[in-house]
């Protein structure tokens, strides 16, 4: 019997750092004499398929939590009502999903490198247990989400409608990159297994390339599908081009055929209505110059005679100097 020490002294059995790292992390085969170029067993092929299933489930969960970020408070409030303890559960769940998804992704990458390097695919028993646990946990998480947060799947569907074209292009690129490792695995397999591999590969390939036919992207619609143009109200007039709540702001808005005008009305101290959005006059008038001691007082505490002394337009030219109008009538 030849010891592994003698084998390692020969050039062809010496350790290669990159290869040892890949086989060691994937199957705990750190030593060169434990690595094999023999065909992968059917059991290991089955576990690699299980690994792919785990990857797909975790990809769904990762994308779900990523999209659900805008509704993070919903899950936090839901758990708070049961546990009566406030904690950012969404961040915890998203972080945990990201870590598990990264772990499964690395195993997939290491498995592909095994095929690419002509090594026997051998997943360590600890990884096998963790992969099965991942599948069980992912299925349980999907069931729980469907039970208590079913509406969020609609958001996922809407998001996929927008991101599907990008995901399809990324998948095509990845599928192209995996062609060579697949070919090496194909030619090393038995004839019966080759037929199964080729069938699965062609089904996935056809589905990916024809998937745009199943995608309905709401960002791209024909002109006859456009909804009726909404009625537009000019909020405080056309305040992008003229001082808000002034006559010229409303006149400018009417030039664009708006449906209506919207403003805010306050009542002066002596009972006269006037247009004002803010509770005080500091932002849109020169009240600081005219009445320094009353800058932050409520606008409704001024008499109409005092209000008429204020300049409600010069501030606009100072803030937006590119929008100058010599015909402004405030």
N, C-alpha and C positions, 0 to 999 in steps of 0.2 A: 504493500500500500504506500503510495507516494504522499508525503505530508504536504499541507498547503504552503508551508514555509519554503520547501524546495520548489514548488510550482511557482511561487512568487519570485523566486530568484531568476526564473526564465522570463525573457522579455515579454512573451505573449500573455503571461499571467500576472504581470505587474499591475498594481492599482493605477487607475486613471481617476484623478480627482473629480472631474465633472461626471463621469459615468458612475462612480461610486456614490456621489451625492444623489444622483437621480434614483439609482436602484436602492440606495440605503433609505432615503426618505419615503419611497413608495412601498418597498417590500422588506426593508431592514436587511438588505443584502449589501453590506458595506464592503466585504472582502471580495476580491476578484474571483477567488476559487468558488464562491457561492453563486456567482452570476452565470447565467446560462443563455445560450443562443438557440436552445431547443424550442420547438413549436409550443405556443401557449396552450395550456390545457383547457378543456371545455368549461371546467368550473371557473377558471380565472376569466374566461371570455364572458361567462354569465355574470360574474361580479363586476366586470367592466361595464356591461350593459346596465346593471343596477346602479353603478356609479353615475352613468349618464342620466338615468331617471332622477337620481337625487339632485344632480346639477340642474335639470330642467325645473324641478319643484322649487329649489332654492332661488332660481332665477325669477320665477313667478313671484315668490314672496319678496325678494329684494326689490323688484320693480314695483310691487304693490306698496310697500312701505315708503319707497322713494316718492311715488305719486301722491300718497296719502299725507305727505308732510304738511300740506296746507290745512288739513283737518286733524292735526295732532292733538289739539285740545279736546276733541270729541272723545278719543279713547282715554285720555287722562281723566276727564270728568266722569266717564262711565265707570272706570275703576275706582275713582274717588268715592262715588256713591256707595260702592260695596265695601271698600276697605277703610274709608274715612281717614285716609292718610294721603296727602298730596305728594306726588312724585312724578317726574317726567318719564312715564312708562313708555311713551312713544320712542324717546331717544334710546331707552334701554332695549326695546324690541328691535329697533332699526340697527343698533350697534351689534346686537347678538346675531341678527340675520346676516349682516355684512360679514362678520367674522366666519360664520359657518359657510356662507356662500364662497368666500375667499378660500377657505380650507378645501372645499369640494372642487373648486376651480383649479387649485394647485395640483390636486390628485389627478384630475383630468389631463392637465398639461404634462405631468410626469408620466402618465400612462401613454400618452401620444409619443413622448420622447422614447419610451421603451420600444414602441413599434418602429419609430424612425431609425433608431440605432440598432435594430435587429435583435433586441434583447427579449427574453421571455417575460411576459407580463405576469407579475406575481405581487398581489396586494397583500400586505401584512394583515394578520388576523385582527389586530386592534383597529386598523383602518376599516376593515369589513364590518366590525361591530358598530363603529361610529357612523359609517355610511348607512347602515340599516336603521340605526337610531335617528339619523337625520331624516330619512324618508318617513318614519313613523311620526316624528315631531312636525315635519312639514305638512303631512296630511291632516294631523290633528289641528294645526294652526289654521289651515284653510277651512276646515269644518267649523271651527270656533268663529272665525271672521265671518263666514257665511251666515252663521246663526245670529250673531249680535251686531254685525256691521255690514249687512248685505248690500245696502245702497252704495257702499264704497266701490263695489265691483263695477258699477255703472261708470264711475269716474275712471276706473282703470281702462274700461272699454273705450271711453271717449279719448283718453290719452293715447291709446294704441292707434286710434284712427289718425292721429297727427304724427306720431313717431314711427309708425309701421314702415313707411318708405325708407327711412334711415336705417331701421333695424334690418330690413330686407337687404340693403346694400352691404351692411356689415356682415350679415350671414353669408352672402355670396363670396365675399373676400375670404372669410374664414374657411368656407367649404373648399375654395380653390387652394388655400394653403395646406389643407388636410389631404389633398389628393395624393401626394407622394407617399406619406405614411400609410394611407389606405392601400395604395398599390403594393407596397412592400408586404403588408399583412395579407393581401389577397393572394399573391403568388406563393406565399409560404404555407397557405392553408390547403386542406384537402379539397377535392373537387366538390363534394357535397356542401361543405361549408362555404366554398367560393360562390356557389349559386345563391345561398342565403345572404352573404355579404353584398353581392352585386345587386340583389333585389332591394335590400334595405337602402343601399346607397342611391340607387336610381329613384326610388320612391321619394326619399328626402330631397334629392336634387330637383326632381320635377316639381315637387311641392314648393320649394323655395323660389324657383324661377317663375312659377305661375301664380305665386301668392299675390302679386299686385292686382290680379283679377278679382281677388276677394277683399281688397282693401277699398273702403269707402272713406276717402279723406274729405272732411268738411271744408278744408281750406281751398279745395278746387271744385268749383261748381260752374255750370253753364249759366249764361245770362238769364235764361228763362226760368232758372231755379232760384234766382235771387228773390228774397222776400220784399214786401212792399217797403219803400223807404220810410224810416221812422220820422214822425213829426218832430222838428227841432225847435226847442225854445231857447231864446237868447237869455242866458242867466246873467242878470245885471247889465244887459246890453252886450255889445261886442267888446268885452273888456280887454281883449288882446290888442285892439287897435285904438282904443279910446278909454278915458277914465270911466270906471264903472259907475253905474247909476247916474249918468249924465245924459242930457238930451242927445248929444252927438253919438254916444255909445249906442243908443237905441236907433238912431237914424242910420248908422252904419250897419247895424244888424238887419234892418229892414231891406237893405240893398241885396242881401243874400236870401231873400224870400223865406225867412223863418216863419214858422207857424204861429209863434206868439212870443211875447216878451214876459220875463219874470223878474221881479224885483222884491225888495224888502222895504216895508213902510214903518216908520217910527212916528211918534206923535210928539211935537214940541211941548215945552212947558205951558205954553199958552194955547194949546189945543189945535195946532195946525199940522196936518200930516206932511211928511217929507221922506225922501228916499235915503235910506241908510242901512247898510248891512251890519256893520260892526256895532258893538254896544257903546263905543266911544268914537270920537272924531280924530284920534291921533294919527291913524294910518292914511286916511284919504283927504285930509284937509290941513290947512296951516294953523290949526287951533293953538299950537305951541307958541306961534308968533303973536297971534291976536289976543289969546287969553292964556298966558303962561301958567297961571295958577289953576286952571281948569282943564288941563290937557287930558287927564284920564277920567274926567267925570262922565257920567252917562250922557249920551247925546240927547236923550229926552229931557234933560234938565236945562237945556238952552231954549231961550225964546226964539221965535222965528226971525226977529230983527237981528239977533246976534248971529244966527246961522247964515243969513244973507251976506254978512260981512266976510265970511270965510271963502277961501279959494279952494275949490274942490278939483282942480285940474293940473296945477303946476307940478304936484308930486309925481304925476304920471310921466311927465317929460324928464324928470330927474331920474326916475327909476328905469324907464325905457326910453333913452334918448334917441333911439332910431325911429320912434313913432311920434314924429312932430307934425302937428296940424295947425296951420295958421288960422284956420277958420273955426277953431273950437269955440263953442259958446256954452259956457257952463251955467 
